[in-house]
Amino acid sequence: MDEERVERLAALAQQLDGLASHTAWPILRDEVEGRMRKDMLRFASPTAPDVREFDWKRGFWAGALYVLNIPENAQDTFEQALKRAEAIGGGSE
């Protein structure tokens, strides 16, 4: 991995980490998780929606949680990618 790419990825990881540290981030996470719980309770009721809607919502919520976790995992992901690149290429050249 060339040094310019490493610098770009480090800057991106830092920006994403800043997003996760923003005061509004926990509010967004709580809102998403609350809506997801509400849907899951609805699916557990005797009048649950059909299987297609359940599958769609399950995929939607999995995607929403994936997106929410990107900023919180950015630094770890960057460090893991850097270690893999160093192991494969013998470090930045």
Secondary structure, 3 states (H helix, E strand, C coil): CCHHHHHHHHHHHHHHHHHHHCCCHHHHHHHHHHHHHHHHHHHHCCCCCCHHHHHHHHHHHHHHHHHHHHHHHHHHHHHHHHHHHHHHHCCCC
